[in-house]
Amino acid sequence: MENKEIKGIIHSIESFGSVDGPGVRYIVFLQGCRMRCRYCHNPDTWALNDKNSYEETPAETLKKAMRFKAYWKETGGITVSGGEALLQIDYVTELFRLAKEQGVHTTLDTSGNPFTREEPFFSKFNELLKYTDLFLLDIKHIDPVKHKDLTQWDNSNILDMAKYLSDNGKMWIRNVLVPGYTDGEEDLKKLSDFISSLKTIDRVEVLPYHTLGVFKWKELGIDYTLEGVSPPDGELIKKANDILKTSEYKG
């Protein structure tokens, strides 16, 4: 039975997503994120509540999503992204529980920032695992100091989440390639070694840095500290893909 008290704070939706999980996806972008990634293309999702966000129950979300089920075929489904979806773990868990009752494939796109093995979060996370088919885990940087410079947060709990999922859930690992910040050869090799130690990786993706969201920073009056950084060229992208051995993962 649906818990009518649970509501998600929604930033926006995308009806026909093709890059956030397998197949065609209905993507729910949740409002709120504690990380402050210097290259974030959605800084308008940072605030936990925003004048343009809205609330709805998991059942309401699923009802809207199911209108598009015919397009999902065998591989598509629902992806919840952000912001940071784990900040609204109760909503995501209930949405995915209802989705699995309908046979829908569920994917969670997360940076792992809220993850902890402390209670009450850890028990809630284990409940979420029951209804989540795939995690898209963004590892911003393998080096803790550089990670903090890039996001204002440490990465130890994020790497711990990856290790926990290695025993308990399927993952795609994603890494944004930012020239001068995340493209160091030694750092990429360390990241590759870490990924190789994980058992449940279906795919590794290099996501090239882009500047399409810079206008949002200006609209919000936030100083964009990567001004002048250009997107990586094809040679740099190939190098990162080679080091991270992305072609070895076929899922």
Phi, psi and chi 1 to 4 in degrees:
 res  aa     phi    psi   chi1   chi2   chi3   chi4
   1 MET       -  137.6 -177.5  177.3  -65.2      -
   2 GLU   -68.7  137.9 -178.6 -154.1   -2.2      -
   3 ASN   -87.1  106.1 -175.6  -19.5      -      -
   4 LYS   -72.8  -10.0  -65.8 -175.9  177.8  179.9
   5 GLU   -79.9  -20.3  -65.6 -177.8   -2.1      -
   6 ILE   -80.4  126.9  -62.6  175.1      -      -
   7 LYS  -136.0  145.2  -71.8 -172.8  176.8 -178.7
   8 GLY   -99.6  148.7      -      -      -      -
   9 ILE   -97.8  110.0  -55.9  173.4      -      -
  10 ILE   -98.3  132.9  -44.4  -64.0      -      -
  11 HIS   -85.7  -48.9  173.1  -91.8      -      -
  12 SER  -170.4  172.8   57.4      -      -      -
  13 ILE  -133.1  157.6   62.6   99.9      -      -
  14 GLU  -129.7  122.7 -176.6  177.2  -15.4      -
  15 SER   -76.6  -32.8  -57.1      -      -      -
  16 PHE  -129.8   62.1  -65.0   94.9      -      -
  17 GLY   -75.8  145.5      -      -      -      -
  18 SER  -130.5    3.3   59.9      -      -      -
  19 VAL  -123.3    0.9  -64.1      -      -      -
  20 ASP  -115.7   61.3  -66.3  -61.4      -      -
  21 GLY   118.8  174.6      -      -      -      -
  22 PRO   -71.4  143.2   24.0  -33.0      -      -
  23 GLY    68.1 -159.3      -      -      -      -
  24 VAL   -85.9  130.0  175.0      -      -      -
  25 ARG  -121.6  145.7  -42.7  -68.0  -58.4  179.9
  26 TYR   -92.9  115.5 -175.9   90.3      -      -
  27 ILE  -108.6  127.2  -52.3  172.8      -      -
  28 VAL  -106.7  115.8 -177.5      -      -      -
  29 PHE   -95.9  115.9  -64.0   93.5      -      -
  30 LEU   -88.0  154.5  -61.5 -174.8      -      -
  31 GLN   -87.7  139.1 -172.5   69.7   35.9      -
  32 GLY   109.7  127.4      -      -      -      -
  33 CYS  -158.1  137.2 -175.2      -      -      -
  34 ARG   -88.9  -23.8  -67.5 -166.3  -62.5 -122.1
  35 MET   -73.1  154.5  -64.5  178.1   83.1      -
  36 ARG  -128.6   62.8  -65.4  -65.9  179.2  -97.5
  37 CYS   -60.9  132.7  -60.1      -      -      -
  38 ARG   -68.7  -17.8  -66.9  168.6   66.4  175.6
  39 TYR  -108.6   10.4   53.9   74.8      -      -
  40 CYS   -53.2  131.1 -179.8      -      -      -
  41 HIS   -98.4    4.7   57.1  -87.0      -      -
  42 ASN  -133.5   56.9  -72.3  -41.8      -      -
  43 PRO   -63.2  -15.3   25.4  -35.1      -      -
  44 ASP   -71.8   -7.5   47.8  -34.9      -      -
  45 THR   -94.3   -2.5   65.8      -      -      -
  46 TRP   -65.5  -50.0  -73.0   -5.9      -      -
  47 ALA   -60.6  138.0      -      -      -      -
  48 LEU   -66.3  -23.1  -67.1  175.6      -      -
  49 ASN  -140.2  140.2 -130.9  -40.7      -      -
  50 ASP  -140.2  149.4 -179.2   81.3      -      -
  51 LYS   -61.3  -24.3   62.4 -179.6 -179.0 -179.6
  52 ASN   -95.7   -4.1  -63.9  -45.4      -      -
  53 SER   -83.3  167.1   63.0      -      -      -
  54 TYR  -147.5  160.6   60.3   94.4      -      -
  55 GLU  -106.3  146.0  -66.9 -173.6    2.1      -
  56 GLU  -157.5  158.3   66.2 -177.6   17.9      -
  57 THR   -80.1  159.8   66.8      -      -      -
  58 PRO   -55.3  -38.8  -28.2   36.4      -      -
  59 ALA   -64.3  -38.7      -      -      -      -
  60 GLU   -65.6  -41.0  -71.1  168.7  -22.5      -
  61 THR   -62.7  -46.6  -57.8      -      -      -
  62 LEU   -63.6  -39.9 -177.1   62.1      -      -
  63 LYS   -59.2  -42.8 -176.5  178.0  179.5  179.8
  64 LYS   -65.1  -42.4  -67.7  178.2 -179.6  177.6
  65 ALA   -65.4  -38.6      -      -      -      -
  66 MET   -65.8  -15.7  -67.3  -62.4  -77.0      -
  67 ARG   -62.7  -21.7  -61.1  172.4 -170.9  166.5
  68 PHE  -106.0    9.8  -59.2   89.7      -      -
  69 LYS   -58.3  -34.2 -172.4  176.7 -177.1 -179.3
  70 ALA   -60.1  -25.2      -      -      -      -
  71 TYR   -85.2  -13.0  -60.8   97.7      -      -
  72 TRP   -78.3  -23.3  -59.7  -18.2      -      -
  73 LYS    55.1 -141.9  -50.7  -63.2 -176.9 -175.3
  74 GLU   -84.6  -26.6  -64.9  -61.8  -42.3      -
  75 THR  -106.4  -19.2   57.1      -      -      -
  76 GLY   -80.3 -171.6      -      -      -      -
  77 GLY   160.8 -145.8      -      -      -      -
  78 ILE  -111.0  133.2  -64.2  174.1      -      -
  79 THR  -118.7  132.8  -64.3      -      -      -
  80 VAL  -107.1  127.0  177.1      -      -      -
  81 SER  -128.7 -158.8 -174.5      -      -      -
  82 GLY  -153.0 -153.4      -      -      -      -
  83 GLY    44.8 -153.0      -      -      -      -
  84 GLU  -125.5  107.5  172.8   48.5   65.3      -
  85 ALA   -62.5  -31.0      -      -      -      -
  86 LEU   -68.1  -13.8  -73.6  177.7      -      -
  87 LEU   -70.4  -17.4  -70.2  178.7      -      -
  88 GLN  -121.4   50.7  -60.2 -170.1   49.3      -
  89 ILE   -62.3  -33.6 -168.2  168.5      -      -
  90 ASP   -64.0  -43.9  -66.4  -23.7      -      -
  91 TYR   -63.9  -46.1  164.2   84.0      -      -
  92 VAL   -62.8  -43.9  178.8      -      -      -
  93 THR   -60.4  -45.3  -59.4      -      -      -
  94 GLU   -67.9  -40.5 -179.5   64.8    5.4      -
  95 LEU   -60.4  -46.5  171.9   60.7      -      -
  96 PHE   -68.9  -34.3  -78.0    4.0      -      -
  97 ARG   -62.0  -46.2 -175.1 -173.6   70.5   79.6
  98 LEU   -66.5  -37.3  -65.3  172.5      -      -
  99 ALA   -64.2  -42.8      -      -      -      -
 100 LYS   -65.8  -30.0  -65.3  -46.8  -62.6  177.9
 101 GLU   -61.8  -27.3  -72.9 -178.3   -8.1      -
 102 GLN   -97.1    6.8  -59.6  -65.8  -38.3      -
 103 GLY    73.7   25.6      -      -      -      -
 104 VAL   -92.0  136.1  176.4      -      -      -
 105 HIS   -71.7  132.2 -175.6  -81.0      -      -
 106 THR  -117.6  134.5   56.3      -      -      -
 107 THR  -132.4  136.8  -65.2      -      -      -
 108 LEU  -114.9  121.7 -177.3   68.7      -      -
 109 ASP   -97.9  117.1 -176.0    5.0      -      -
 110 THR  -145.7  154.1  176.6      -      -      -
 111 SER   -97.0   -5.0  -65.1      -      -      -
 112 GLY    76.0    4.0      -      -      -      -
 113 ASN   -58.3  -37.2  173.3 -103.8      -      -
 114 PRO   -79.5   -6.1  -16.6   32.5      -      -
 115 PHE   -63.6  135.8 -178.9   79.7      -      -
 116 THR  -155.1  152.7  175.8      -      -      -
 117 ARG   -91.1    7.3  -61.0 -160.4 -171.3 -149.5
 118 GLU   -84.5  155.7  -65.3 -179.7    4.1      -
 119 GLU   -89.7  151.2  -62.7  -65.2   -7.1      -
 120 PRO   -88.6   -3.0   32.8  -36.7      -      -
 121 PHE   -60.0  -42.5 -179.2   90.0      -      -
 122 PHE   -62.3  -42.0 -165.4   49.0      -      -
 123 SER   -64.2  -38.8  -68.5      -      -      -
 124 LYS   -65.3  -39.0  -69.6 -175.4  176.0 -174.6
 125 PHE   -64.4  -40.5 -172.4   77.7      -      -
 126 ASN   -66.0  -32.9  -78.3  -46.1      -      -
 127 GLU   -67.6  -42.5 -176.9   69.0   12.1      -
 128 LEU   -59.2  -38.3  173.2   63.8      -      -
 129 LEU   -57.1  -31.9  -87.2  169.6      -      -
 130 LYS   -62.4  -25.9  -63.2  177.2 -175.5  177.5
 131 TYR  -117.8    7.8  -48.5  111.0      -      -
 132 THR  -110.6  117.5  -52.8      -      -      -
 133 ASP   -78.2  -31.2  -67.1  -49.8      -      -
 134 LEU  -152.9  138.2  177.3   66.4      -      -
 135 PHE  -109.2  129.3  -72.5   81.6      -      -
 136 LEU   -98.8  104.3  -49.8 -175.4      -      -
 137 LEU  -103.6  117.4  178.5   59.2      -      -
 138 ASP   -84.6  118.1  -66.6  -36.1      -      -
 139 ILE  -103.4  107.0  -62.4 -178.0      -      -
 140 LYS   -69.2  -38.7  -49.7  -65.0 -174.5 -178.4
 141 HIS  -162.9  143.5 -150.1  -63.0      -      -
 142 ILE   -81.1  -27.4 -166.8   65.7      -      -
 143 ASP   -83.6  125.9 -178.7  -86.9      -      -
 144 PRO   -64.1  -37.9   20.0  -31.6      -      -
 145 VAL   -68.5  -45.4  175.1      -      -      -
 146 LYS   -68.6  -32.9  -66.4  175.6 -177.2  177.1
 147 HIS   -62.9  -42.9 -171.8  -79.6      -      -
 148 LYS   -67.4  -37.2 -168.1  163.9 -172.6  176.4
 149 ASP   -63.9  -34.5  174.3   67.7      -      -
 150 LEU   -82.5  -30.5 -158.8   61.3      -      -
 151 THR  -126.4  -11.7   71.1      -      -      -
 152 GLN    75.1    8.8  -63.8 -174.2   20.1      -
 153 TRP  -133.8  153.5  -73.1   80.4      -      -
 154 ASP   -73.5  161.9 -175.5   63.3      -      -
 155 ASN  -112.4    4.3   66.6   -7.6      -      -
 156 SER   -62.0  -41.7   57.3      -      -      -
 157 ASN   -72.7  -27.2   66.1  -45.3      -      -
 158 ILE   -68.9  -44.8  -64.1  168.2      -      -
 159 LEU   -66.2  -32.9  -59.4 -177.8      -      -
 160 ASP   -66.4  -36.8 -174.4   43.6      -      -
 161 MET   -63.7  -41.5  176.8  175.4  161.2      -
 162 ALA   -60.6  -41.5      -      -      -      -
 163 LYS   -65.0  -39.2  -66.4  173.5 -175.3  175.0
 164 TYR   -67.4  -41.5 -171.0   68.4      -      -
 165 LEU   -67.1  -25.7  -72.8  176.8      -      -
 166 SER   -59.8  -25.9  177.9      -      -      -
 167 ASP  -102.5  -12.6  -67.1  -39.8      -      -
 168 ASN  -133.7   -7.9  -63.0  -76.2      -      -
 169 GLY  -163.9  152.0      -      -      -      -
 170 LYS   -77.0  146.3  -71.0 -172.4  176.1 -179.0
 171 MET  -135.8  148.4  -75.3  177.8  -77.7      -
 172 TRP  -109.1  133.7  -70.4    6.9      -      -
 173 ILE  -100.5  133.3  -62.1  -68.3      -      -
 174 ARG  -125.2  144.2  -51.5  169.7  112.1 -174.7
 175 ASN  -140.6  123.7  177.9 -109.4      -      -
 176 VAL   -80.9  126.5  179.0      -      -      -
 177 LEU   -92.8  105.2 -175.2   64.4      -      -
 178 VAL  -112.7  113.1 -173.5      -      -      -
 179 PRO   -54.3  128.8  -28.3   36.7      -      -
 180 GLY    86.6   -6.9      -      -      -      -
 181 TYR  -127.9  -44.9  -69.2   86.3      -      -
 182 THR  -123.6   13.2   66.3      -      -      -
 183 ASP  -104.2    7.4   60.8  -22.2      -      -
 184 GLY   -62.7  132.4      -      -      -      -
 185 GLU   -60.8  -43.4 -172.9  167.8  -29.1      -
 186 GLU   -66.2  -39.1  -71.9  -54.5  -49.8      -
 187 ASP   -65.8  -41.7  -70.7  -36.9      -      -
 188 LEU   -64.5  -36.3  -73.0  171.1      -      -
 189 LYS   -66.9  -39.5  -73.8 -180.0  178.5  177.1
 190 LYS   -64.7  -40.4  -72.1  178.2 -177.5  176.8
 191 LEU   -64.1  -42.2  177.7   57.5      -      -
 192 SER   -61.0  -42.5  179.1      -      -      -
 193 ASP   -62.7  -41.0  -70.7  -17.3      -      -
 194 PHE   -64.1  -46.5  176.9   72.6      -      -
 195 ILE   -60.2  -39.7  -67.6  171.4      -      -
 196 SER   -64.5  -22.0  -63.8      -      -      -
 197 SER   -81.6   -9.9   73.8      -      -      -
 198 LEU   -91.8  143.9  -55.6  173.0      -      -
 199 LYS   -95.7  -21.8  -60.3 -171.9  -72.9  -71.8
 200 THR  -115.7   37.3   56.2      -      -      -
 201 ILE   -85.7  122.1  -56.2  -64.6      -      -
 202 ASP   -93.7  -28.2  -85.7   -1.6      -      -
 203 ARG  -159.6  148.4 -179.3  176.0  -64.0 -172.8
 204 VAL  -122.7  130.0  176.9      -      -      -
 205 GLU  -124.4  133.4  -66.2 -175.9  -32.5      -
 206 VAL   -95.8  120.8  170.4      -      -      -
 207 LEU  -105.9  107.6  -53.4  179.9      -      -
 208 PRO   -62.7  133.2  -21.9   34.1      -      -
 209 TYR   -56.7  140.0  162.7   78.2      -      -
 210 HIS  -139.1  169.0   61.6   74.8      -      -
 211 THR  -114.0   20.1   57.5      -      -      -
 212 LEU   -67.0  -21.1  -61.2  176.9      -      -
 213 GLY  -101.1    5.8      -      -      -      -
 214 VAL   -61.1  -34.3  174.1      -      -      -
 215 PHE   -60.3  -29.6   75.5   95.0      -      -
 216 LYS   -67.0  -38.6  -64.8 -178.7 -178.1  179.6
 217 TRP   -59.6  -43.9  -69.7   67.3      -      -
 218 LYS   -66.5  -40.4  -66.2  176.2 -179.6  177.0
 219 GLU   -63.5  -33.9  -73.0  179.2   -8.2      -
 220 LEU   -86.5   -5.1  -67.0  167.1      -      -
 221 GLY    73.1   27.5      -      -      -      -
 222 ILE  -102.3  135.6  -52.6  171.3      -      -
 223 ASP   -69.7  123.4 -176.0   32.4      -      -
 224 TYR   -92.3  109.4 -171.6   71.8      -      -
 225 THR   -85.0   -2.3   60.2      -      -      -
 226 LEU  -105.4   22.5  -62.6 -173.0      -      -
 227 GLU   -54.6  128.2 -163.0   75.4   50.7      -
 228 GLY    96.0  -11.9      -      -      -      -
 229 VAL   -79.3  124.4  175.8      -      -      -
 230 SER   -93.2  153.7  -61.4      -      -      -
 231 PRO   -58.3  150.5  -26.1   35.9      -      -
 232 PRO   -67.1  146.3   25.8  -34.2      -      -
 233 ASP   -83.1  173.9   58.5   25.9      -      -
 234 GLY   -59.4  -35.8      -      -      -      -
 235 GLU   -65.8  -42.5 -176.8  178.0  -14.7      -
 236 LEU   -67.5  -39.2 -170.6   56.9      -      -
 237 ILE   -63.0  -43.5  -65.6  170.5      -      -
 238 LYS   -62.7  -42.0 -178.1 -178.4 -176.5  -55.3
 239 LYS   -60.4  -45.0  177.8 -177.9  176.2 -177.2
 240 ALA   -64.5  -41.7      -      -      -      -
 241 ASN   -62.9  -38.2  -84.5  -69.2      -      -
 242 ASP   -66.3  -45.0  -72.1  -15.4      -      -
 243 ILE   -66.9  -40.2  -66.5  173.3      -      -
 244 LEU   -84.0   -0.5  -66.1  179.4      -      -
 245 LYS    53.2   43.8  -54.9  168.9 -172.6  171.2
 246 THR   -61.9  -28.8   55.4      -      -      -
 247 SER   -71.9  -13.1   62.2      -      -      -
 248 GLU   -77.7  -16.6  -67.4 -173.3    3.3      -
 249 TYR  -104.6  117.1  -58.1   88.8      -      -
 250 LYS  -105.0   -5.0  -55.0  -63.2 -176.1 -178.4
 251 GLY   -65.8      -      -      -      -      -
